[in-house]
Amino acid sequence: MDFAVLKNADTDAKRIDEDWGSLTWLASAKLGNAEELTVGRVIIKQGCNNPRHAHPTCEEVLYLIAGTLEHSAGDEVATLNAGDTLTVAAGVFHNAVSTGDVDADMIVTYSDANRTIEHE
Protein backbone atom coordinates (compact mmCIF):
# COMPACT_ATOMS: atom_id res chain seq x y z
CA MET A 1 0.00 0.00 0.00
CA ASP A 2 1.48 3.33 -1.05
CA PHE A 3 -1.41 5.63 -0.19
CA ALA A 4 -4.74 5.45 1.69
CA VAL A 5 -7.33 8.07 2.64
CA LEU A 6 -9.97 7.65 5.33
CA LYS A 7 -12.64 10.27 4.68
CA ASN A 8 -14.22 12.13 7.61
CA ALA A 9 -17.60 10.51 6.91
CA ASP A 10 -15.96 7.09 7.26
CA THR A 11 -14.50 7.89 10.69
CA ASP A 12 -18.00 8.23 12.20
CA ALA A 13 -18.60 4.57 11.36
CA LYS A 14 -15.38 3.65 13.21
CA ARG A 15 -16.40 5.44 16.44
CA ILE A 16 -17.02 3.36 19.56
CA ASP A 17 -19.01 5.11 22.29
CA GLU A 18 -18.43 4.15 25.92
CA ASP A 19 -19.89 5.49 29.20
CA TRP A 20 -16.56 7.24 29.86
CA GLY A 21 -16.05 8.68 26.34
CA SER A 22 -15.28 7.43 22.85
CA LEU A 23 -12.65 5.89 20.59
CA THR A 24 -12.46 6.57 16.87
CA TRP A 25 -10.05 4.37 14.93
CA LEU A 26 -8.24 6.19 12.12
CA ALA A 27 -5.63 3.70 10.88
CA SER A 28 -4.99 -0.02 11.46
CA ALA A 29 -4.70 -3.37 9.74
CA LYS A 30 -8.39 -3.97 10.45
CA LEU A 31 -9.29 -0.74 8.64
CA GLY A 32 -6.96 -1.75 5.82
CA ASN A 33 -5.03 1.51 5.73
CA ALA A 34 -1.94 0.69 7.84
CA GLU A 35 0.46 -2.22 7.93
CA GLU A 36 2.63 -1.43 10.96
CA LEU A 37 0.70 0.83 13.36
CA THR A 38 -2.69 1.74 14.83
CA VAL A 39 -3.85 5.35 15.23
CA GLY A 40 -6.96 6.59 16.99
CA ARG A 41 -8.63 9.54 18.63
CA VAL A 42 -9.82 9.11 22.20
CA ILE A 43 -12.15 11.37 24.16
CA ILE A 44 -12.42 10.89 27.93
CA LYS A 45 -15.34 12.87 29.34
CA GLN A 46 -14.62 15.38 32.06
CA GLY A 47 -14.49 13.59 35.44
CA CYS A 48 -14.42 10.10 33.87
CA ASN A 49 -11.71 7.49 33.33
CA ASN A 50 -11.04 4.66 30.92
CA PRO A 51 -10.57 1.13 32.32
CA ARG A 52 -7.08 0.07 33.44
CA HIS A 53 -5.52 -1.97 30.63
CA ALA A 54 -2.31 -2.99 28.87
CA HIS A 55 -1.22 -3.60 25.29
CA PRO A 56 0.91 -6.77 25.42
CA THR A 57 2.22 -6.51 21.85
CA CYS A 58 2.81 -2.81 21.36
CA GLU A 59 4.09 0.47 22.72
CA GLU A 60 1.57 3.34 23.00
CA VAL A 61 2.17 7.04 22.39
CA LEU A 62 -0.54 9.47 23.56
CA TYR A 63 -0.65 13.13 22.49
CA LEU A 64 -3.10 15.27 24.48
CA ILE A 65 -4.85 17.87 22.31
CA ALA A 66 -7.17 19.35 24.95
CA GLY A 67 -7.99 18.90 28.62
CA THR A 68 -6.00 17.56 31.56
CA LEU A 69 -5.27 13.92 32.43
CA GLU A 70 -4.01 12.14 35.52
CA HIS A 71 -2.43 9.16 33.80
CA SER A 72 -1.24 6.15 35.77
CA ALA A 73 1.22 3.65 34.31
CA GLY A 74 2.42 0.88 36.57
CA ASP A 75 2.92 2.56 39.97
CA GLU A 76 3.57 6.03 38.53
CA VAL A 77 1.11 8.90 37.99
CA ALA A 78 1.70 11.82 35.62
CA THR A 79 -0.35 14.96 35.06
CA LEU A 80 -0.71 15.77 31.37
CA ASN A 81 -1.85 19.10 29.94
CA ALA A 82 -2.74 19.97 26.37
CA GLY A 83 0.37 19.60 24.21
CA ASP A 84 1.97 16.90 26.38
CA THR A 85 3.01 13.48 25.06
CA LEU A 86 3.14 10.23 27.05
CA THR A 87 4.76 6.94 26.02
CA VAL A 88 3.76 3.64 27.65
CA ALA A 89 5.85 0.49 27.16
CA ALA A 90 4.25 -2.73 25.92
CA GLY A 91 2.61 -4.77 28.66
CA VAL A 92 2.38 -1.95 31.25
CA PHE A 93 -1.08 -1.53 32.80
CA HIS A 94 -2.31 2.05 32.60
CA ASN A 95 -5.36 4.32 32.48
CA ALA A 96 -6.30 7.97 32.53
CA VAL A 97 -8.71 10.19 34.46
CA SER A 98 -9.95 13.39 32.80
CA THR A 99 -9.45 16.02 35.51
CA GLY A 100 -9.70 19.27 33.54
CA ASP A 101 -12.48 21.74 32.83
CA VAL A 102 -13.14 20.16 29.41
CA ASP A 103 -13.19 16.63 28.01
CA ALA A 104 -9.72 15.20 27.39
CA ASP A 105 -9.14 14.86 23.64
CA MET A 106 -6.12 12.89 22.45
CA ILE A 107 -4.47 11.07 19.59
CA VAL A 108 -3.14 7.59 20.42
CA THR A 109 -0.70 5.59 18.33
CA TYR A 110 0.38 1.97 18.77
CA SER A 111 3.42 0.26 17.29
CA ASP A 112 1.32 -2.64 15.97
CA ALA A 113 -1.31 -2.50 13.22
CA ASN A 114 -3.13 -5.31 15.08
CA ARG A 115 -3.23 -3.60 18.49
CA THR A 116 -4.20 -5.92 21.32
CA ILE A 117 -5.68 -4.99 24.70
CA GLU A 118 -5.84 -6.79 28.02
CA HIS A 119 -7.94 -5.47 30.93
CA GLU A 120 -6.64 -5.72 34.49
TAMOBEL-V664762 format. One record per backbone hydrogen bond with DSSP energy under -1.0 kcal/mol. NH is the residue of the N-H (numbers start at 1). CO is the residue of the C=O. Records with the same first field share a line. If there is no record, write none. Layout:
NH->CO + CO
//
This chain:
10->7
11->7
15->12
16->23
18->21
22->43
23->16
24->41
25->14
26->39
27->39
29->113
32->28
33->28
38->110
39->27
40->108
41->24
42->106
43->22
44->104
45->20
47->98
48->45
50->96
53->94
54->118
58->55
60->88
61->109
62->86
63->107
64->84
65->105
66->105
69->80
70->97
71->78
72->95
73->76
74->93
76->73
78->71
80->69
83->64
84->81
86->62
88->60
91->55
92->89
94->53
95->72
97->70
98->48
99->68
100->68
104->44
105->66
106->42
107->63
108->40
109->61
110->38
111->59
118->54
120->52
//
